[in-house]
Amino acid sequence: MTNNAVERAIRPQTLGRRNWTFLGSNSGGEHAAVFHTLIQTCLLNGINPEASPPT
């Protein structure tokens, strides 16, 4: 057995981790955490976070 599926799933987070180290301030870090939490929640529920809202 391999863990390739898990490694592919966490790859975007691990690649961006270094870029998110410096967010400018504590509130910037908190805002980024909320943003990423919303994005991951959408993905886990099968919702495309980049899709246009229905009109």
N, C-alpha and C positions, 0 to 999 in steps of 0.2 A: 504494500500500500504506500501511496505517496501523499504528500500534503500540498500538491501543486495547486489545487483549487483554492485552498485557503491562502496560499502565498499570492496568487493572482488577485484574490479579493482584497487583500490588505495593501497591495502594491501602491495604489494612489496615495494612501495615507503615509506610507513610509517614505515615498519619494518627496512628498511635500513637507515632511516634518522639519527638515532643515530650513526651508523657506519660511515656515511659520514660526520659527524661533524668535524672530524680532518683529513684533507687530506694532511697535511705537509706544504703547502704553498698556497698563493693566486693563483698561476698558476696551481697548482694541482686541486684546486676547479674549476677553469675555464675549465680545461680539462675534469674533471668529468661531469660538466654541459653539455658540448658539447656531450660527449659520451652518457649520459642519454637522451638527446634530440634526438639524432639519433636513439637510440633504441626505444623510444616511438613513433617516427614518423614512423618507420618501422612497429611497431605493429598496429598503427592506420590505416595503408594502407594495412594491411593483408600480410605483408612480414615477413617471419621468419628470424630474424636477426642472428640466429645461423646456418642457412643452408649453405652448401658449395656453392661457386659460380659455375655457369655453366661452363663446359669446352668445 
